[in-house]
Amino acid sequence: MNDMRITKKEVTIMLKNKSEKLQMFKVDYSVLKKKKIVNGFVMIKSVEDTDKIVKLAKLDISTKERVFIQDVKILKFKPFSS
């Protein structure tokens, strides 16, 4: 049975960029949380555009870690292949 659900992010990106395909990216980040540095990574689906990847990742990370977007530092990102 195929699961054909589409996430809210995918819909937003598809509406803005109808002809571009989404790819998975692994984004490494660092945040200062409660006076301690927290390193981690997130997996996001985005089009292959540096600015869009960084914006989506910062939004996801700030929500996940409960910090301000300005406190999120993107260390690196690369395409993820399964």
PyMOL commands that set and color helices and strands:
alter all, ss='L'
color gray80, all
select helices_A, chain A and resi 8-16+50-65+69-71
alter helices_A, ss='H'
color red, helices_A
select strands_A, chain A and resi 23-33+36-46+72-79
alter strands_A, ss='S'
color yellow, strands_A
deselect
rebuild
show_as cartoon
